[in-house]
Each structure stands twice: as C-alpha cells, then as structure tokens.
Amino acid sequence: MGRPVTSGSSELHDEWRLRTTSLAWTFPADWEDPAVEALCEAIDEGGNIWPAAERLGRARAAAGVSLAEALADIDVLATITDPRYTESLRRAVSLGWADRVTAPPAAVSDPLTGLVTPEYLKVRLAEIYRAAEVEGGAVPDSSALVVVRLDLTDRTGWQRVLPMILSADVMRSVFDGGRTLAQLGPSVAVVLTDRDAVLARRARLLATMIGSQLAVDPAASIPDPQVWIENLPPTYNSALDLLGELGR
C-alpha cells in the first residue's frame, strides 16, 4: 500500500524522481517535464488528477518513451502517494500516451528550436533509402547522422529548453545547405547529412561551437555536449529502430 506524501508537491516531486531514476527510468536526464510538476500539484491538492496524468502520458509518448516505461514510472509514484490514485493514474497515462501516438503530428518543426520532428525525419530517411535502392547504392556509404546529446539533468522549465534552442542555432550554422536537422527528444538532436571528407571536421566544430555558445549564457550552461557521427544501418526499418534508441 502506498504512503501518502502530504508536505507539498515539491517533496513529492523530489522523492518520485529519486526513486524512479534509480529503479524504473532508463535515462534520468529526460525524466523532467512540465507535466510531471502538473501531476504533482494535482495530487498535492487532492483533486482531479486525471487531466494532469493524461498530459503526462502524452508528453512521455512525444518524447519517445515506451508505454511500459511510462507505466513503470507511474507505479513508482503510486508507492509514495495515496493508493486511491493508482488505478486512475495508470489508466489516464495510458490513454494520454495512446492519444499522442495515434495523433497526426501537429507541425513539421518545433516552434522553439526550429528543428523538424522525428516524423519528418522518418519521411526524409524513407526517401533516401528508396533512392539508394533504385540507384543500386548503399545508404551507410552515402549518408550518416551527426548526433547531439545534451546533459539536462537537474534542469527544469526554461533552463531545460534554452540549451537545445541555442544548440539548434549552432547546428544550422555548421550544417547548412539542405541538411535535415531534427529533434528526437528533449535532449537529443540529429543532423541527417552526406558522408563526405569533411564530415568528421564538421562534427568536431559543432561540438566546440555548441560548448562555447552554452558557456556564454549562465541560464544555458551545462556540461559539454556529446557529439558523434552515427552510422546508418543498411535497411530503413533498422534506421527507424536506431532513431528510437537515439531519442532516449
């Protein structure tokens, strides 16, 4: 049976995060979301938690979190709050998650970063794989992904969003000229680009410039970003699996 937490949503938030990132969450840096705070506030107020839980389900799906992991996270929450919420939490999160997964994308690009959605990147990849099949080429030989992963651990609100906005600006300056720049999750972005003689140099320049840009603004200062070149697999279906892995 769960143990009620009565001293405020902040304490509930902190205990939930501590437990779930130790037991149920794969990548601690991507657990934070405004929907988490909204759900903690709803539970603390003792009212209707359904809208906030549905919102969290949609947010988890949008971030590429599987339903199993989203529910494992909710099960951790259920152990530290009023047991009467358990069934409603699981049902609302499941419905919110399903609603986001089955809904068409609202836009081609993210309004804050300007980076395209994972759905659009999948379309571009499908075109590349089809072209390679017709021309008798191999996608791994002609194209690659440059991955940018930011460490957003312990950051919330605007300070969680700003580093990706600034990183996206740098990505556009280093990889211009028709490359596809996409955001796979709150802390992960990629560039779909040609594999050429200067790719490695561009990737190193990108890492240096993002690090410098983030260091200038105290609100965006985080540990140095991880930037690397990711080989694309031989088949489109394998590429989709790769995007799912990178997005987490």
C-alpha positions in Angstrom: 0.0 0.0 0.0 1.2 3.5 -0.9 2.3 6.0 1.7 0.7 9.5 1.4 3.0 12.4 0.9 1.4 15.4 2.5 4.1 18.1 2.8 3.8 19.5 -0.7 4.3 18.7 -4.4 7.9 19.7 -4.3 8.7 17.0 -1.8 6.6 14.5 -3.8 8.4 15.5 -7.0 11.8 15.0 -5.4 11.1 11.7 -3.9 9.4 10.4 -7.1 12.4 11.5 -9.1 14.9 9.9 -6.8 13.1 6.6 -6.7 12.1 6.3 -10.4 15.6 7.3 -11.7 17.1 4.6 -9.6 14.6 1.9 -10.4 12.4 2.5 -13.4 13.8 5.2 -15.7 16.4 4.5 -18.4 17.8 8.0 -18.9 17.5 10.2 -15.8 18.2 13.4 -17.9 14.9 13.1 -19.8 12.6 12.4 -16.9 11.8 16.1 -16.1 8.8 17.6 -17.9 6.3 20.3 -17.0 3.7 17.6 -17.0 5.5 16.0 -14.0 5.1 19.2 -12.0 1.5 19.5 -13.0 0.7 16.0 -11.8 2.5 16.5 -8.5 0.5 19.7 -8.0 -2.8 17.9 -8.8 -2.0 15.1 -6.3 -1.0 17.6 -3.6 -4.2 19.5 -4.0 -6.2 16.2 -3.6 -8.5 17.0 -6.5 -9.0 15.5 -10.0 -5.6 14.1 -11.2 -7.0 12.8 -14.5 -6.1 15.7 -16.8 -2.6 16.1 -15.5 -2.0 12.3 -15.8 -3.3 12.3 -19.3 -1.0 15.2 -20.1 2.0 13.3 -18.7 1.1 10.3 -20.9 1.1 12.5 -24.0 4.4 14.1 -23.0 6.0 10.7 -22.5 4.8 9.4 -25.9 6.0 12.6 -27.6 9.5 12.1 -26.0 9.7 8.5 -27.4 9.1 6.8 -24.0 7.5 3.4 -24.3 4.2 2.7 -22.6 5.9 0.1 -20.4 8.4 2.6 -19.1 5.8 5.3 -18.6 3.7 2.9 -16.5 6.7 1.7 -14.5 7.4 5.3 -13.7 3.8 5.8 -12.6 4.0 2.6 -10.5 6.8 4.2 -8.6 4.7 7.3 -8.0 1.9 5.1 -6.7 4.1 3.7 -3.9 4.6 7.2 -2.4 1.2 8.7 -2.7 -2.4 7.9 -1.9 -3.3 4.4 -3.0 -6.7 5.6 -4.3 -4.9 7.3 -7.2 -3.2 4.2 -8.5 -5.8 2.9 -11.0 -6.7 6.3 -12.3 -3.0 7.2 -12.8 -2.3 4.1 -14.9 -5.5 4.5 -17.0 -5.1 8.2 -17.6 -1.4 7.9 -18.5 -2.1 5.0 -20.8 -4.9 6.9 -22.6 -2.8 10.1 -22.9 0.1 8.0 -24.3 -2.1 6.3 -26.8 -3.7 9.6 -27.9 -0.4 11.1 -28.7 0.9 8.0 -30.5 -2.1 7.8 -32.8 -2.5 11.5 -33.4 -1.0 13.1 -36.6 1.9 15.4 -36.0 0.8 19.0 -35.3 3.6 20.6 -37.2 6.7 19.8 -39.3 9.1 21.6 -37.0 9.3 22.5 -33.3 8.3 26.2 -32.8 11.1 26.9 -30.3 14.1 25.2 -31.8 13.1 25.2 -35.5 14.2 21.6 -35.7 12.0 19.2 -37.6 10.0 16.5 -35.9 11.0 12.8 -35.8 8.1 12.1 -38.1 9.5 14.4 -40.8 13.0 12.9 -40.4 11.5 9.4 -41.0 10.0 10.7 -44.2 13.4 12.0 -45.3 15.0 8.7 -44.4 12.4 6.8 -46.4 13.2 8.9 -49.5 17.0 8.3 -49.1 16.6 4.5 -48.7 14.2 4.3 -51.7 16.6 6.3 -53.8 19.5 4.1 -52.8 17.5 1.0 -53.7 16.7 2.4 -57.2 20.2 3.6 -57.9 21.9 0.4 -56.5 23.7 2.3 -53.8 24.1 1.8 -50.0 22.8 4.4 -47.6 25.5 3.7 -45.0 28.1 4.7 -47.6 26.4 7.9 -48.6 24.7 9.3 -45.5 25.1 9.5 -41.8 23.7 11.1 -38.7 25.5 13.6 -36.5 24.1 13.2 -33.0 24.0 15.9 -30.3 23.1 14.8 -26.8 22.8 17.4 -24.0 23.0 16.7 -20.3 19.8 18.3 -19.0 19.9 16.5 -15.6 18.6 18.6 -12.7 17.3 21.3 -15.1 13.7 22.4 -15.2 11.5 24.9 -17.0 13.1 27.4 -19.4 16.6 26.4 -18.3 15.8 22.9 -19.7 14.6 24.3 -23.1 17.2 27.0 -23.7 20.3 24.8 -24.3 18.5 23.0 -27.1 17.4 26.3 -28.7 21.0 27.6 -28.7 22.3 24.3 -29.9 19.9 24.3 -32.8 21.2 27.7 -33.9 24.7 26.4 -34.0 23.6 23.2 -35.9 22.1 25.4 -38.6 25.3 27.4 -39.0 27.6 24.4 -39.2 25.3 22.2 -41.3 23.6 24.5 -43.8 22.6 23.8 -47.4 19.7 21.5 -47.2 20.6 19.1 -44.5 17.8 17.8 -42.3 18.1 18.9 -38.7 15.7 17.1 -36.3 14.9 16.9 -32.6 14.4 13.4 -31.4 13.8 14.2 -27.8 14.2 17.0 -25.2 17.9 16.4 -25.0 18.8 14.8 -28.4 19.0 16.3 -31.9 20.5 14.9 -35.1 21.6 16.1 -38.5 21.0 13.8 -41.5 23.9 14.7 -43.8 26.0 13.4 -46.6 29.0 11.3 -45.7 31.9 13.3 -47.1 35.6 14.1 -46.5 34.8 17.0 -44.1 32.1 15.3 -42.0 34.4 14.5 -39.1 35.7 18.0 -39.1 32.2 19.5 -39.1 31.2 17.2 -36.2 34.2 18.4 -34.1 33.5 22.0 -35.0 29.8 21.5 -34.0 30.8 20.2 -30.6 33.2 23.1 -30.0 30.8 25.7 -31.1 27.9 24.4 -29.0 30.0 24.1 -25.9 31.2 27.7 -26.4 27.6 29.0 -27.1 26.2 27.4 -24.0 29.0 28.6 -21.8 28.2 32.2 -22.6 24.7 32.2 -21.1 24.6 31.2 -17.4 21.0 30.1 -17.9 22.1 27.6 -20.5 25.4 26.5 -19.0 25.6 22.7 -18.9 28.4 20.0 -19.2 30.0 19.7 -22.6 27.6 18.2 -25.1 28.2 14.7 -26.6 28.5 14.9 -30.3 29.3 12.0 -32.5 28.8 10.5 -36.0 26.3 7.7 -36.1 26.4 5.2 -39.0 23.1 4.5 -40.6 22.1 0.8 -40.9 21.5 -1.0 -44.3 17.7 -1.0 -44.1 15.0 1.6 -43.4 13.3 -0.4 -40.7 16.7 -0.7 -38.9 17.1 3.1 -39.2 13.7 3.6 -37.5 14.9 1.4 -34.6 18.0 3.4 -34.4 16.1 6.7 -34.2 14.0 5.2 -31.3 17.2 4.3 -29.4 18.9 7.6 -30.0 15.8 9.6 -29.0 16.1 8.2 -25.4 
